[in-house]
Amino acid sequence: MAIGLGHLEATRLGTTLVAAFLASLVECVEALTVVLAVGSVRGWPSPLAGAAAALAVLAAIVAALGPALTRIPLYMVQLVVGAMILLFGLRWLRKAILRAAGLIPLHDEQAAFAKSTASMRGGSAGAKWDRLAFAAAFNITMLEGTEVIFIVIALGAGGTGLLLPASLGAAVALLVIIALGFALHRPLARVPENTLKFVVGVLLSAFGTFWVGEGAGLAWPGPAAANPDLAIPFLAAAYLAVALWLVPICRTAALTAKAED
């Protein structure tokens, strides 16, 4: 019995780490695209300083908010944060379904890089201290990093000891993207970001549903009645099945509407 519970706990920790890693990877790719575009046009010191400053601010926010969660009743955290991350995951999943169905264009990091590069040309490019480059890198890192923080704190709020693997997953994703950015000096166009968003949307939706259910005192059916953590993979499988089912339906509906026009 102890071995079984230990295995479930390890599975929950691993799932939390993977979910945080994948979600953070998506946000880090988007931030890196802009930072690389700014640096390639206006020089590297200022945008790198801007990104570093934003990371320092984000780290301070995590350090402040993480321990604060322990002072709030767990069921309340699970209800509020679970609902928020469920909506966040459903938003990602909706866009991923529409992209897979061809109703909205796929996110193109190469195009985003070109657009950011064009907007940065001119002005004080090459200056020792470039406010525009610093601000652009700081703002995009804060924007995408705030979403990473939300994901990390939400995943960490799901139970005791989950904040560490969630933070570790985000940190590993950041290190991977930084290493690739220094190695490639160009946008990570080959990273299957839209596929990642599909997977992350499923995972976040499953986690959000699970925490809302836990906070509301829901009695999980089947094997999850004895071990609630077992509900997470079943919820993820259900969301994935529904999402895959909706892709061809949306595609067919779009083609039908286009034909009628």
Beta strands, then each sheet from edge to edge (+ up, - down):
end
